[in-house]
Amino acid sequence: MSIEARLSLGRGDFQMDLDLDIPASGITSIHGPSGSGKTTLLRAIAGLDRHPGSFISVNEITWQDDQTFVPVHQRSLGYVFQESSLFPHLDVRRNIEYGVRRGKKGPHMLEKAMELLGIESLRDRYPSSLSGGERRRVAIARALAPKPSLLLLDEPCSGLDATHRSELLGYLESLHSELSVPVLHVSHSAAEVLRLADRLILLQSGRITASGTLTDLQTRLDLGLSREEGAATMVEARVREIDQRYGLAVLEHSGGILTVINDAFEPGQRLRVSIAARDVSISLTEPEDSSILNTLRASIDAMTDLDSALVLLKLDAGGSPLLARITRKSAQRLSLAVGMNVFAQVKSVALLQQS
Amino acid sequence: MFSSAELTALALTLKLALVSTIVLLVVGIPLAWWLARTRWRFRFLLDAIIALPLVLPPTVLGFYLLLALGPSGPLGRFMDALGGHSLAFSFSGLVIGSVIYSLPFVVQPIQQSFIATGRRPMEVAASLGAAPLDRFFSIALPLARPGILTGAALGFAHTLGEFGVVLMIGGSIPGETRVVSIAIYEQVESLQYTQAHWLSGALLLLSLVLLALVYRTSHHFRIGPS
């Protein structure tokens, strides 16, 4: 099962030329600066704009080729626009039922969608009485309710303040682990992409500059994501054991062992955690008198100057990549060089999601 | 208070306004929809033609309608071929006249409502599986409700006050074309000021109530229960 799109279009100065083939599962984020063609791509896939000569197919069903153009309303998709665009004359319940009533007589997930987005209590309210964050959640539930083959999310957090953005990201993360609907997500925010994406497509002036798994792209020193203030490495880990005495959990992943504060985890549970580059420091010998619990053996794969003060290292910890951001002064003092074996001390590990 | 002739005139006027308003909505809503969405480069010409009655003396409009509807006019000949009567000096003729005369009052507010709604709600509806006609009835029409109510009330009120066009194509046949405005004109001509007062007052009050309703809805319209 996959999503394929070949697009070639020109509009004034803007040229788009790309070829996409992604598995129909998990969250694929399309990331790029504004004007890079993210929304154009999403609208073309949905069929909201028709660009002759394009090819779009989802799960082996052709939505567009030279002979075919399936109109939007016959495509099994959910589309969440940048503005929530709720129907102002319908209450929340009827907004969400709108697509379910019109969908094929198949399984829908109206109740599940409302529960996942925490909007059951808003059922009888009208959009004009909802906050920005609530509207966005209703819009997402509305798009999900008919159980589409593909969910398209255009900048789901735009226009929200920091608190509501973080709240909405929490809901989107829970969708990720609870649902099988593949998501194509568009965002110019690196922080959002780092939190949500399984796979990434980087877009620049209508062309794909890189695509791959989040871990691969976020640790590539030649791409912008590793240079972001929030640069991090996503790690898929499994809970090995719970240390009841200290309230800690021991996680294992391909790069070694990570000890984190236990948050009602179960042994065997799979977790997705993120290690920020600024929370990783380097030591040449195995530290024994440090308060930091997590030390991973690693070798330096690559290094690059971020600015006059900071250096970014890409480490290889037992086959897993790991970013570390340290001062240039420390790098020189320790005479760090590519190929050296070091100890990476991880000051903190952020939980992204559990499944 | 009112003689039976005056009551007949009042009833005829209300009937004319009601029938005209229904026809105006049936014609005006699709027309407004098309005008709001089309990218046709000569749309402005159609906009101008629809707006003509706003500036044209009703007698000019009435004159051309008389020629068109009369026995030798194109519409008259068409009716003749169908075995019907000439439309001039008939109720049907009045309806045609008032529809054309009031068209801008109905089309423009509805067109503005459709434009204000924009394409986005229709795109959302399409992404949720609604076919074009379904989208129109479930989304576009309810969202244009303020414009449609305003258009209907203005069309109704404007037809009530129509005089020039009726005079040209309808004359004054009791129960067929003798509407209130014509009756008042005749009463004043024959110095029956008391009757003219009653009829004028009735028309004034009716128009005032209608316009007050229009302004109330357009200022206080909110979607959903407030």
Interface residues (C-beta under 8 A of the other chain):
Chain A: A46 L48 P71 V72 H73 Q74 L77 G78 Y79 F81 E83 S85 F87 P88 H89 D91 Y98 G99 R102 G103 Y126 P127 S128 R142 A143 P146
Chain B: R120 P121 E123 V124 A125 A126 S127 L128 G129 A130 A131 P132 D134 R135 S138 I139 P142 L143 R145 R222 I223 G224 P225
